[in-house]
């Protein structure tokens, strides 16, 4: 059984992902923030990580960078629903930037269960060097 670590400060997102993945036979560990996620990563081995880009107590891409450093061979799917309130200038593409910090794939919230499962399957089936990709 593949083990997946889900790190997000939104309990609704964590709950939905947990249900979707457990129904597909994955073992899921949910962490409600960066510190809890790092503690889980220190105590257990995971086959894949799903990490929110923006969480309290972690500045910007620190979450992706720190989790990637903690388990560099484990695929990491970065997720974010962050949108700028002011759209006067083009907003930075945070998901593409997450790839530079170690994410294997990125998903923009909200996403469907089938989209998430497709990205997970691609990450888990991929062998050899990591290929970073944005999935929107």
C-alpha positions as semicolon CSV with decimal commas, in nm:
position;residue;x (nm);y (nm);z (nm)
1;X;0,000;0,000;0,000
2;X;0,145;0,336;-0,104
3;X;0,176;0,597;0,171
4;X;0,092;0,959;0,096
5;X;0,157;1,262;0,315
6;X;-0,092;1,548;0,269
7;X;0,014;1,885;0,415
8;X;-0,239;2,168;0,399
9;X;-0,372;2,414;0,656
10;X;-0,728;2,383;0,520
11;X;-0,906;2,095;0,698
12;X;-1,168;2,069;0,421
13;X;-0,900;2,017;0,156
14;X;-0,720;1,762;0,374
15;X;-1,042;1,576;0,446
16;X;-1,147;1,560;0,081
17;X;-0,806;1,441;-0,035
18;X;-0,794;1,179;0,242
19;X;-1,135;1,038;0,144
20;X;-1,052;1,032;-0,228
21;X;-0,720;0,857;-0,174
22;X;-0,830;0,609;0,091
23;X;-1,114;0,500;-0,140
24;X;-0,842;0,418;-0,395
25;X;-0,643;0,208;-0,148
26;X;-0,375;0,457;-0,042
27;X;-0,262;0,497;0,318
28;X;-0,293;0,869;0,394
29;X;-0,135;1,077;0,668
30;X;-0,276;1,429;0,699
31;X;-0,083;1,716;0,854
32;X;-0,265;2,044;0,917
33;X;0,041;2,261;0,860
34;X;0,409;2,274;0,785
35;X;0,540;2,184;1,131
36;X;0,306;1,885;1,165
37;X;0,405;1,772;0,816
38;X;0,775;1,791;0,894
39;X;0,719;1,590;1,213
40;X;0,534;1,323;1,012
41;X;0,815;1,319;0,755
42;X;1,074;1,263;1,029
43;X;0,876;0,975;1,181
44;X;0,762;0,787;0,869
45;X;0,848;0,702;0,512
46;X;0,618;0,818;0,233
47;X;0,587;0,731;-0,135
48;X;0,448;1,072;-0,229
49;X;0,382;1,413;-0,073
50;X;0,105;1,663;-0,150
51;X;0,205;2,002;-0,008
52;X;0,023;2,335;-0,011
53;X;0,248;2,618;-0,126
54;X;0,114;2,884;0,113
55;X;0,062;2,796;0,479
56;X;0,089;2,994;0,802
57;X;0,436;3,004;0,960
58;X;0,605;2,919;0,628
59;X;0,692;3,198;0,388
60;X;0,595;3,138;0,028
61;X;0,781;2,848;-0,124
62;X;0,953;2,751;0,198
63;X;0,710;2,459;0,235
64;X;0,802;2,306;-0,102
65;X;1,174;2,365;-0,051
66;X;1,180;2,225;0,304
67;X;0,975;1,915;0,223
68;X;1,180;1,846;-0,090
69;X;1,503;1,876;0,111
70;X;1,363;1,643;0,376
71;X;1,284;1,370;0,122
72;X;1,451;1,457;-0,210
73;X;1,364;1,128;-0,383
74;X;0,994;1,139;-0,290
75;X;0,768;1,293;-0,556
76;X;0,608;1,615;-0,435
77;X;0,285;1,757;-0,574
78;X;0,256;2,128;-0,490
79;X;-0,099;2,262;-0,463
80;X;-0,227;2,616;-0,439
81;X;-0,545;2,814;-0,478
82;X;-0,377;3,148;-0,412
83;X;-0,498;3,428;-0,637
84;X;-0,411;3,795;-0,622
85;X;-0,703;4,022;-0,533
86;X;-0,560;4,299;-0,752
87;X;-0,517;4,195;-1,113
88;X;-0,362;4,519;-1,243
89;X;-0,037;4,354;-1,341
90;X;0,022;3,993;-1,437
91;X;0,037;3,783;-1,121
92;X;0,341;3,565;-1,062
93;X;0,289;3,204;-1,163
94;X;0,342;3,043;-0,823
95;X;0,281;2,690;-0,945
96;X;0,552;2,710;-1,211
97;X;0,784;2,869;-0,956
98;X;0,720;2,573;-0,721
99;X;0,874;2,342;-0,981
100;X;1,202;2,531;-0,938
101;X;1,191;2,462;-0,563
102;X;1,159;2,086;-0,604
103;X;0,797;2,004;-0,686
104;X;0,748;1,717;-0,929
105;X;0,402;1,831;-1,036
106;X;0,170;2,119;-0,946
107;X;-0,207;2,145;-0,921
108;X;-0,422;2,456;-0,897
109;X;-0,708;2,438;-0,645
110;X;-0,983;2,348;-0,690
111;X;-0,907;2,022;-0,865
112;X;-1,116;1,712;-0,925
113;X;-1,050;1,371;-0,771
114;X;-0,975;1,229;-1,117
115;X;-0,722;1,505;-1,189
116;X;-0,546;1,447;-0,857
117;X;-0,539;1,070;-0,909
118;X;-0,401;1,112;-1,260
119;X;-0,115;1,329;-1,130
120;X;-0,046;1,087;-0,844
121;X;-0,035;0,792;-1,084
122;X;0,207;0,980;-1,312
123;X;0,434;1,059;-1,017
124;X;0,431;0,706;-0,877
125;X;0,483;0,535;-1,213
126;X;0,766;0,766;-1,318
127;X;1,103;0,598;-1,291
128;X;1,446;0,751;-1,338
129;X;1,515;1,124;-1,317
130;X;1,231;1,351;-1,214
131;X;1,050;1,543;-1,480
132;X;0,885;1,853;-1,337
133;X;0,549;1,954;-1,485
134;X;0,267;2,194;-1,419
135;X;-0,084;2,049;-1,439
136;X;-0,369;2,301;-1,443
